[in-house]
């Protein structure tokens, strides 16, 4: 049934968003969906797909208004990390690329380490390292 899951996000300035996600280490996929008004990225080993669409094109797809990310969230995207150090490294890349940290890196209990950032268009992302051997049961 499901072969893959894609996340589609509206962006105000495609060129700036491409530069931002490229700096984070996402892989620009020039073989699919990359046009003057959209771009395709592959994320992680399983090549999770991120599609960026200029706002006008995105609104055409959804037949409604785009959520105002200054006053609310439409989605929270979480990316797993291999270690706490990888979370810290990615947060540094986010800052260097012009993103905003909304949740500083740190532990939540003794089994999960994470941080949160906001991309150039106000979309919120989580970075999480989870040591499942320490996951509380129950």
Secondary structure, 3 states (H helix, E strand, C coil): CCCCCEEEEEECCHHHHHHHHHHCCCEECCCCCCECCEEEEEECCCCEEEEEEEHHHHHHHHCCCCCCCCCCCCCEEEEECCCHHHHHHHHHHHHHCCCEEEEEEEEECCCEEEEEEECCCCCEEEEEEECHHHCCCC
